[in-house]
Amino acid sequence: MREILIWRPEDLEGINPSTTVVRIGHTVGENKRNRIIEEAKKKTLRVLNPGVKREAEEAKAEEEEVKVDAAEAEKETDEDTQEKKP
């Protein structure tokens, strides 16, 4: 087996899955890593270092949770400030 280092989904073009495995570059971010993994699945390529793949919905839910937490913290701060005023 031959190993190829890739940084973009386009790097997967023309790779033979029966003779080659793929390693994703360490500087590749989460979104691009997920796109590379999806393309590799379509082409039946083996990815040696897929990392933790988060589903889009999971990431969105976490983002919403952070927004809600920030809004609640701001609301509590406003309430504390109003209570201290005479």
N, CA, C and O atoms as a Tinker XYZ file with bonds, in Angstrom:
   344  protein
     1  N      0.839000   -1.188000    0.000000    73     2
     2  CA     0.000000    0.000000    0.000000    64     1     3
     3  C      0.881000    1.247000    0.000000    63     2     4     5
     4  O      1.937000    1.295000    0.631000    81     3
     5  N      0.414000    2.237000   -0.720000    73     3     6
     6  CA     1.112000    3.501000   -0.807000    64     5     7
     7  C      0.284000    4.544000   -0.062000    63     6     8     9
     8  O     -0.945000    4.520000   -0.123000    81     7
     9  N      0.946000    5.453000    0.635000    73     7    10
    10  CA     0.259000    6.485000    1.407000    64     9    11
    11  C      0.428000    7.837000    0.718000    63    10    12    13
    12  O      1.520000    8.198000    0.278000    81    11
    13  N     -0.689000    8.579000    0.634000    73    11    14
    14  CA    -0.650000    9.909000    0.035000    64    13    15
    15  C     -1.166000   10.918000    1.057000    63    14    16    17
    16  O     -2.195000   10.698000    1.697000    81    15
    17  N     -0.440000   12.026000    1.202000    73    15    18
    18  CA    -0.833000   13.105000    2.095000    64    17    19
    19  C     -1.667000   14.103000    1.301000    63    18    20    21
    20  O     -1.269000   14.541000    0.222000    81    19
    21  N     -2.835000   14.461000    1.849000    73    19    22
    22  CA    -3.711000   15.389000    1.138000    64    21    23
    23  C     -4.144000   16.535000    2.039000    63    22    24    25
    24  O     -4.171000   16.410000    3.264000    81    23
    25  N     -4.481000   17.652000    1.407000    73    23    26
    26  CA    -4.945000   18.840000    2.123000    64    25    27
    27  C     -6.287000   19.341000    1.618000    63    26    28    29
    28  O     -6.936000   20.148000    2.284000    81    27
    29  N     -6.716000   18.870000    0.438000    73    27    30
    30  CA    -7.963000   19.345000   -0.163000    64    29    31
    31  C     -8.758000   18.159000   -0.700000    63    30    32    33
    32  O     -8.174000   17.134000   -1.052000    81    31
    33  N    -10.076000   18.284000   -0.769000    73    31    34
    34  CA   -10.880000   17.205000   -1.354000    64    33    35
    35  C    -10.471000   16.907000   -2.800000    63    34    36    37
    36  O    -10.562000   15.764000   -3.248000    81    35
    37  N    -10.025000   17.924000   -3.523000    73    35    38
    38  CA    -9.612000   17.741000   -4.912000    64    37    39
    39  C     -8.389000   16.832000   -5.033000    63    38    40    41
    40  O     -8.165000   16.236000   -6.086000    81    39
    41  N     -7.600000   16.720000   -3.966000    73    39    42
    42  CA    -6.409000   15.866000   -3.984000    64    41    43
    43  C     -6.768000   14.380000   -4.100000    63    42    44    45
    44  O     -5.899000   13.555000   -4.382000    81    43
    45  N     -8.032000   14.039000   -3.885000    73    43    46
    46  CA    -8.465000   12.643000   -3.943000    64    45    47
    47  C     -8.686000   12.153000   -5.382000    63    46    48    49
    48  O     -8.841000   10.955000   -5.619000    81    47
    49  N     -8.698000   13.072000   -6.320000    73    47    50
    50  CA    -8.945000   12.706000   -7.723000    64    49    51
    51  C     -7.846000   11.784000   -8.237000    63    50    52    53
    52  O     -6.659000   12.028000   -8.021000    81    51
    53  N     -8.256000   10.735000   -8.909000    73    51    54
    54  CA    -7.318000    9.836000   -9.572000    64    53    55
    55  C     -6.566000    8.872000   -8.667000    63    54    56    57
    56  O     -5.609000    8.237000   -9.109000    81    55
    57  N     -6.975000    8.750000   -7.418000    73    55    58
    58  CA    -6.300000    7.831000   -6.492000    64    57    59
    59  C     -6.964000    6.456000   -6.590000    63    58    60    61
    60  O     -8.190000    6.347000   -6.576000    81    59
    61  N     -6.152000    5.426000   -6.689000    73    59    62
    62  CA    -6.635000    4.053000   -6.784000    64    61    63
    63  C     -6.831000    3.489000   -5.377000    63    62    64    65
    64  O     -5.847000    3.322000   -4.656000    81    63
    65  N     -8.067000    3.189000   -4.961000    73    63    66
    66  CA    -8.321000    2.714000   -3.598000    64    65    67
    67  C     -7.737000    1.338000   -3.290000    63    66    68    69
    68  O     -7.571000    0.994000   -2.119000    81    67
    69  N     -7.428000    0.556000   -4.299000    73    67    70
    70  CA    -6.885000   -0.776000   -4.035000    64    69    71
    71  C     -5.374000   -0.736000   -3.765000    63    70    72    73
    72  O     -4.822000   -1.698000   -3.230000    81    71
    73  N     -4.707000    0.347000   -4.124000    73    71    74
    74  CA    -3.254000    0.420000   -3.926000    64    73    75
    75  C     -2.810000    1.585000   -3.054000    63    74    76    77
    76  O     -1.630000    1.685000   -2.716000    81    75
    77  N     -3.742000    2.477000   -2.679000    73    75    78
    78  CA    -3.356000    3.709000   -1.997000    64    77    79
    79  C     -4.242000    3.967000   -0.787000    63    78    80    81
    80  O     -5.444000    3.703000   -0.816000    81    79
    81  N     -3.636000    4.485000    0.277000    73    79    82
    82  CA    -4.372000    4.974000    1.437000    64    81    83
    83  C     -4.093000    6.466000    1.564000    63    82    84    85
    84  O     -3.121000    6.975000    1.005000    81    83
    85  N     -4.952000    7.161000    2.303000    73    83    86
    86  CA    -4.885000    8.616000    2.390000    64    85    87
    87  C     -4.623000    9.045000    3.825000    63    86    88    89
    88  O     -5.181000    8.485000    4.769000    81    87
    89  N     -3.764000   10.048000    3.973000    73    87    90
    90  CA    -3.547000   10.683000    5.270000    64    89    91
    91  C     -3.825000   12.168000    5.095000    63    90    92    93
    92  O     -3.289000   12.798000    4.184000    81    91
    93  N     -4.675000   12.739000    5.976000    73    91    94
    94  CA    -5.039000   14.148000    5.896000    64    93    95
    95  C     -3.974000   14.975000    6.618000    63    94    96    97
    96  O     -3.547000   14.626000    7.719000    81    95
    97  N     -3.549000   16.069000    5.991000    73    95    98
    98  CA    -2.550000   16.959000    6.578000    64    97    99
    99  C     -2.988000   17.483000    7.938000    63    98   100   101
   100  O     -4.177000   17.716000    8.158000    81    99
   101  N     -2.042000   17.671000    8.852000    73    99   102
   102  CA    -2.389000   18.056000   10.223000    64   101   103
   103  C     -2.927000   19.474000   10.335000    63   102   104   105
   104  O     -3.551000   19.813000   11.340000    81   103
   105  N     -2.702000   20.306000    9.334000    73   103   106
   106  CA    -3.194000   21.685000    9.400000    64   105   107
   107  C     -4.585000   21.846000    8.806000    63   106   108   109
   108  O     -5.119000   22.955000    8.792000    81   107
   109  N     -5.184000   20.764000    8.314000    73   107   110
   110  CA    -6.517000   20.826000    7.708000    64   109   111
   111  C     -7.554000   21.018000    8.803000    63   110   112   113
   112  O     -7.563000   20.291000    9.797000    81   111
   113  N     -8.431000   22.005000    8.613000    73   111   114
   114  CA    -9.479000   22.307000    9.586000    64   113   115
   115  C    -10.624000   21.305000    9.554000    63   114   116   117
   116  O    -10.683000   20.421000    8.699000    81   115
   117  N    -11.525000   21.470000   10.504000    73   115   118
   118  CA   -12.623000   20.518000   10.693000    64   117   119
   119  C    -13.556000   20.442000    9.481000    63   118   120   121
   120  O    -13.918000   19.348000    9.047000    81   119
   121  N    -13.944000   21.590000    8.940000    73   119   122
   122  CA   -14.887000   21.575000    7.813000    64   121   123
   123  C    -14.287000   20.905000    6.591000    63   122   124   125
   124  O    -14.930000   20.067000    5.958000    81   123
   125  N    -13.064000   21.268000    6.260000    73   123   126
   126  CA   -12.429000   20.670000    5.094000    64   125   127
   127  C    -12.135000   19.197000    5.346000    63   126   128   129
   128  O    -12.247000   18.383000    4.430000    81   127
   129  N    -11.764000   18.843000    6.560000    73   127   130
   130  CA   -11.523000   17.440000    6.917000    64   129   131
   131  C    -12.796000   16.619000    6.689000    63   130   132   133
   132  O    -12.741000   15.516000    6.144000    81   131
   133  N    -13.937000   17.165000    7.109000    73   131   134
   134  CA   -15.213000   16.460000    6.911000    64   133   135
   135  C    -15.518000   16.284000    5.429000    63   134   136   137
   136  O    -16.000000   15.230000    5.016000    81   135
   137  N    -15.239000   17.310000    4.626000    73   135   138
   138  CA   -15.470000   17.188000    3.177000    64   137   139
   139  C    -14.550000   16.139000    2.576000    63   138   140   141
   140  O    -14.974000   15.371000    1.712000    81   139
   141  N    -13.303000   16.092000    3.017000    73   139   142
   142  CA   -12.352000   15.095000    2.517000    64   141   143
   143  C    -12.836000   13.691000    2.874000    63   142   144   145
   144  O    -12.797000   12.788000    2.038000    81   143
   145  N    -13.286000   13.509000    4.100000    73   143   146
   146  CA   -13.763000   12.192000    4.549000    64   145   147
   147  C    -14.983000   11.762000    3.738000    63   146   148   149
   148  O    -15.084000   10.600000    3.344000    81   147
   149  N    -15.907000   12.683000    3.485000    73   147   150
   150  CA   -17.084000   12.361000    2.684000    64   149   151
   151  C    -16.684000   11.929000    1.274000    63   150   152   153
   152  O    -17.195000   10.937000    0.756000    81   151
   153  N    -15.765000   12.679000    0.654000    73   151   154
   154  CA   -15.304000   12.326000   -0.694000    64   153   155
   155  C    -14.584000   10.980000   -0.694000    63   154   156   157
   156  O    -14.756000   10.180000   -1.614000    81   155
   157  N    -13.785000   10.735000    0.331000    73   155   158
   158  CA   -13.056000    9.470000    0.428000    64   157   159
   159  C    -14.037000    8.296000    0.539000    63   158   160   161
   160  O    -13.808000    7.240000   -0.051000    81   159
   161  N    -15.125000    8.478000    1.293000    73   159   162
   162  CA   -16.137000    7.422000    1.407000    64   161   163
   163  C    -16.758000    7.125000    0.052000    63   162   164   165
   164  O    -16.957000    5.965000   -0.309000    81   163
   165  N    -17.065000    8.180000   -0.698000    73   163   166
   166  CA   -17.666000    8.003000   -2.017000    64   165   167
   167  C    -16.743000    7.217000   -2.941000    63   166   168   169
   168  O    -17.200000    6.433000   -3.774000    81   167
   169  N    -15.432000    7.437000   -2.784000    73   167   170
   170  CA   -14.447000    6.782000   -3.650000    64   169   171
   171  C    -13.891000    5.499000   -3.025000    63   170   172   173
   172  O    -12.981000    4.882000   -3.580000    81   171
   173  N    -14.434000    5.100000   -1.878000    73   171   174
   174  CA   -14.005000    3.913000   -1.113000    64   173   175
   175  C    -12.521000    3.945000   -0.792000    63   174   176   177
   176  O    -11.843000    2.920000   -0.864000    81   175
   177  N    -12.013000    5.126000   -0.437000    73   175   178
   178  CA   -10.615000    5.276000   -0.022000    64   177   179
   179  C    -10.518000    5.145000    1.487000    63   178   180   181
   180  O    -11.422000    5.561000    2.212000    81   179
   181  N     -9.431000    4.572000    1.957000    73   179   182
   182  CA    -9.196000    4.433000    3.400000    64   181   183
   183  C     -8.427000    5.655000    3.892000    63   182   184   185
   184  O     -7.369000    5.988000    3.358000    81   183
   185  N     -8.972000    6.326000    4.928000    73   183   186
   186  CA    -8.331000    7.490000    5.533000    64   185   187
   187  C     -7.680000    7.026000    6.830000    63   186   188   189
   188  O     -8.356000    6.504000    7.717000    81   187
   189  N     -6.364000    7.217000    6.939000    73   187   190
   190  CA    -5.629000    6.736000    8.103000    64   189   191
   191  C     -5.887000    7.564000    9.360000    63   190   192   193
   192  O     -5.855000    7.034000   10.471000    81   191
   193  N     -6.139000    8.848000    9.192000    73   191   194
   194  CA    -6.330000    9.730000   10.349000    64   193   195
   195  C     -7.599000   10.568000   10.189000    63   194   196   197
   196  O     -7.516000   11.786000   10.025000    81   195
   197  N     -8.766000    9.932000   10.234000    73   195   198
   198  CA    -9.994000   10.701000   10.009000    64   197   199
   199  C    -10.294000   11.707000   11.117000    63   198   200   201
   200  O    -10.965000   12.707000   10.865000    81   199
   201  N     -9.816000   11.468000   12.327000    73   199   202
   202  CA   -10.131000   12.361000   13.433000    64   201   203
   203  C    -11.579000   12.192000   13.846000    63   202   204   205
   204  O    -12.274000   11.306000   13.348000    81   203
   205  N    -12.029000   13.029000   14.744000    73   203   206
   206  CA   -13.406000   12.961000   15.210000    64   205   207
   207  C    -14.258000   13.749000   14.236000    63   206   208   209
   208  O    -14.068000   14.952000   14.060000    81   207
   209  N    -15.184000   13.074000   13.616000    73   207   210
   210  CA   -16.072000   13.730000   12.668000    64   209   211
   211  C    -17.350000   14.100000   13.391000    63   210   212   213
   212  O    -18.049000   13.237000   13.923000    81   211
   213  N    -17.648000   15.372000   13.406000    73   211   214
   214  CA   -18.882000   15.838000   14.016000    64   213   215
   215  C    -19.917000   16.048000   12.927000    63   214   216   217
   216  O    -19.617000   16.578000   11.858000    81   215
   217  N    -21.107000   15.636000   13.205000    73   215   218
   218  CA   -22.195000   15.817000   12.256000    64   217   219
   219  C    -22.581000   17.296000   12.217000    63   218   220   221
   220  O    -22.439000   18.006000   13.213000    81   219
   221  N    -23.053000   17.739000   11.098000    73   219   222
   222  CA   -23.430000   19.141000   10.922000    64   221   223
   223  C    -24.484000   19.560000   11.937000    63   222   224   225
   224  O    -24.415000   20.659000   12.488000    81   223
   225  N    -25.466000   18.684000   12.189000    73   223   226
   226  CA   -26.517000   19.022000   13.138000    64   225   227
   227  C    -25.960000   19.146000   14.553000    63   226   228   229
   228  O    -26.376000   20.016000   15.317000    81   227
   229  N    -25.022000   18.274000   14.896000    73   227   230
   230  CA   -24.414000   18.313000   16.224000    64   229   231
   231  C    -23.650000   19.615000   16.414000    63   230   232   233
   232  O    -23.743000   20.246000   17.467000    81   231
   233  N    -22.902000   20.014000   15.405000    73   231   234
   234  CA   -22.144000   21.257000   15.480000    64   233   235
   235  C    -23.081000   22.452000   15.592000    63   234   236   237
   236  O    -22.819000   23.385000   16.350000    81   235
   237  N    -24.185000   22.421000   14.828000    73   235   238
   238  CA   -25.151000   23.509000   14.866000    64   237   239
   239  C    -25.827000   23.586000   16.229000    63   238   240   241
   240  O    -26.028000   24.679000   16.758000    81   239
   241  N    -26.181000   22.432000   16.806000    73   239   242
   242  CA   -26.815000   22.406000   18.123000    64   241   243
   243  C    -25.874000   22.962000   19.181000    63   242   244   245
   244  O    -26.297000   23.694000   20.076000    81   243
   245  N    -24.610000   22.615000   19.077000    73   243   246
   246  CA   -23.627000   23.131000   20.032000    64   245   247
   247  C    -23.483000   24.642000   19.884000    63   246   248   249
   248  O    -23.350000   25.357000   20.878000    81   247
   249  N    -23.509000   25.122000   18.658000    73   247   250
   250  CA   -23.402000   26.553000   18.405000    64   249   251
   251  C    -24.596000   27.290000   19.014000    63   250   252   253
   252  O    -24.432000   28.347000   19.623000    81   251
   253  N    -25.790000   26.733000   18.847000    73   251   254
   254  CA   -26.996000   27.329000   19.422000    64   253   255
   255  C    -26.917000   27.338000   20.942000    63   254   256   257
   256  O    -27.319000   28.310000   21.582000    81   255
   257  N    -26.401000   26.262000   21.520000    73   255   258
   258  CA   -26.277000   26.166000   22.968000    64   257   259
   259  C    -25.348000   27.259000   23.505000    63   258   260   261
   260  O    -25.623000   27.863000   24.542000    81   259
   261  N    -24.272000   27.500000   22.805000    73   259   262
   262  CA   -23.324000   28.540000   23.216000    64   261   263
   263  C    -23.997000   29.905000   23.158000    63   262   264   265
   264  O    -23.798000   30.733000   24.047000    81   263
   265  N    -24.801000   30.148000   22.106000    73   263   266
   266  CA   -25.507000   31.423000   21.986000    64   265   267
   267  C    -26.492000   31.609000   23.129000    63   266   268   269
   268  O    -26.588000   32.700000   23.691000    81   267
   269  N    -27.229000   30.553000   23.482000    73   267   270
   270  CA   -28.205000   30.618000   24.565000    64   269   271
   271  C    -27.492000   30.873000   25.884000    63   270   272   273
   272  O    -27.939000   31.704000   26.675000    81   271
   273  N    -26.384000   30.169000   26.136000    73   271   274
   274  CA   -25.629000   30.363000   27.361000    64   273   275
   275  C    -25.121000   31.796000   27.476000    63   274   276   277
   276  O    -25.160000   32.387000   28.555000    81   275
   277  N    -24.648000   32.349000   26.375000    73   275   278
   278  CA   -24.146000   33.724000   26.377000    64   277   279
   279  C    -25.279000   34.705000   26.651000    63   278   280   281
   280  O    -25.092000   35.670000   27.392000    81   279
   281  N    -26.448000   34.474000   26.065000    73   279   282
   282  CA   -27.601000   35.349000   26.279000    64   281   283
   283  C    -28.059000   35.280000   27.734000    63   282   284   285
   284  O    -28.401000   36.305000   28.324000    81   283
   285  N    -28.067000   34.080000   28.317000    73   283   286
   286  CA   -28.471000   33.932000   29.722000    64   285   287
   287  C    -27.487000   34.628000   30.652000    63   286   288   289
   288  O    -27.894000   35.267000   31.623000    81   287
   289  N    -26.215000   34.509000   30.364000    73   287   290
   290  CA   -25.192000   35.157000   31.181000    64   289   291
   291  C    -25.340000   36.669000   31.113000    63   290   292   293
   292  O    -25.208000   37.357000   32.125000    81   291
   293  N    -25.612000   37.181000   29.927000    73   291   294
   294  CA   -25.794000   38.623000   29.770000    64   293   295
   295  C    -27.035000   39.091000   30.511000    63   294   296   297
   296  O    -27.027000   40.158000   31.125000    81   295
   297  N    -28.108000   38.298000   30.458000    73   295   298
   298  CA   -29.348000   38.641000   31.142000    64   297   299
   299  C    -29.113000   38.682000   32.654000    63   298   300   301
   300  O    -29.578000   39.604000   33.324000    81   299
   301  N    -28.399000   37.699000   33.194000    73   299   302
   302  CA   -28.094000   37.666000   34.624000    64   301   303
   303  C    -27.274000   38.877000   35.034000    63   302   304   305
   304  O    -27.503000   39.451000   36.099000    81   303
   305  N    -26.329000   39.268000   34.205000    73   303   306
   306  CA   -25.494000   40.432000   34.497000    64   305   307
   307  C    -26.351000   41.689000   34.532000    63   306   308   309
   308  O    -26.174000   42.537000   35.406000    81   307
   309  N    -27.284000   41.815000   33.582000    73   307   310
   310  CA   -28.185000   42.965000   33.551000    64   309   311
   311  C    -29.072000   43.004000   34.791000    63   310   312   313
   312  O    -29.294000   44.071000   35.364000    81   311
   313  N    -29.583000   41.839000   35.210000    73   311   314
   314  CA   -30.437000   41.770000   36.398000    64   313   315
   315  C    -29.652000   42.150000   37.645000    63   314   316   317
   316  O    -30.175000   42.853000   38.508000    81   315
   317  N    -28.411000   41.700000   37.756000    73   315   318
   318  CA   -27.574000   42.034000   38.903000    64   317   319
   319  C    -27.310000   43.526000   38.948000    63   318   320   321
   320  O    -27.317000   44.122000   40.025000    81   319
   321  N    -27.080000   44.134000   37.810000    73   319   322
   322  CA   -26.812000   45.569000   37.742000    64   321   323
   323  C    -28.041000   46.362000   38.159000    63   322   324   325
   324  O    -27.915000   47.369000   38.855000    81   323
   325  N    -29.229000   45.925000   37.747000    73   323   326
   326  CA   -30.466000   46.632000   38.091000    64   325   327
   327  C    -30.769000   46.496000   39.570000    63   326   328   329
   328  O    -31.302000   47.438000   40.156000    81   327
   329  N    -30.462000   45.392000   40.196000    73   327   330
   330  CA   -30.715000   45.181000   41.620000    64   329   331
   331  C    -29.837000   46.067000   42.472000    63   330   332   333
   332  O    -30.251000   46.490000   43.551000    81   331
   333  N    -28.631000   46.359000   42.012000    73   331   334
   334  CA   -27.688000   47.168000   42.794000    64   333   335
   335  C    -28.015000   48.643000   42.744000    63   334   336   337
   336  O    -27.580000   49.393000   43.618000    81   335
   337  N    -28.769000   49.086000   41.750000    73   335   338
   338  CA   -29.128000   50.503000   41.636000    64   337   339
   339  C    -30.177000   50.839000   42.701000    63   338   340   341
   340  O    -31.115000   50.071000   42.913000    81   339
   341  N    -30.019000   51.985000   43.368000    73   339   342
   342  CA   -30.998000   52.378000   44.391000    64   341   343
   343  C    -32.287000   52.885000   43.813000    63   342   344
   344  O    -33.197000   53.249000   44.558000    81   343
